[in-house]
Amino acid sequence: MEFDFRLLIVLFPIIAAGGWAVFNIGALAIQQGQKFLNKEN
């Protein structure tokens, strides 16, 4: 079974975009959480 690199070329941008979105959402969520915790104290 030979791996088809065309599949990787097609999937890579989708995976990269998904990972970038998750990274940005996670960073924003952490910032919001820290602001919320700072208000509580």
C-alpha positions as CSV (number, residue, x, y, z in Angstrom):
1,M,0.0,0.0,0.0
2,E,1.7,3.1,-1.3
3,F,0.8,6.3,0.5
4,D,-0.8,9.0,-1.7
5,F,0.9,12.3,-1.0
6,R,-1.8,14.1,-2.9
7,L,-4.1,13.3,0.0
8,L,-1.6,14.9,2.4
9,I,-1.3,18.0,0.2
10,V,-5.1,18.3,0.3
11,L,-5.5,17.6,4.0
12,F,-2.6,19.6,5.3
13,P,-4.1,23.1,4.9
14,I,-7.4,21.9,6.5
15,I,-5.5,20.5,9.5
16,A,-3.3,23.6,9.7
17,A,-6.3,25.9,9.6
18,G,-8.1,23.8,12.3
19,G,-5.1,23.7,14.5
20,W,-4.6,27.5,14.1
21,A,-8.2,28.1,15.0
22,V,-8.0,25.9,18.1
23,F,-4.8,27.6,19.2
24,N,-6.3,31.1,18.8
25,I,-9.6,30.1,20.6
26,G,-7.6,28.5,23.4
27,A,-5.4,31.6,23.8
28,L,-8.4,33.9,23.9
29,A,-10.2,31.6,26.4
30,I,-7.1,31.6,28.7
31,Q,-6.9,35.4,28.5
32,Q,-10.7,35.7,29.3
33,G,-10.3,33.2,32.2
34,Q,-7.4,35.1,33.7
35,K,-9.3,38.4,33.5
36,F,-12.3,36.8,35.2
37,L,-10.1,35.3,37.9
38,N,-8.4,38.7,38.5
39,K,-11.8,40.4,38.9
40,E,-12.8,37.8,41.5
41,N,-9.7,38.5,43.7
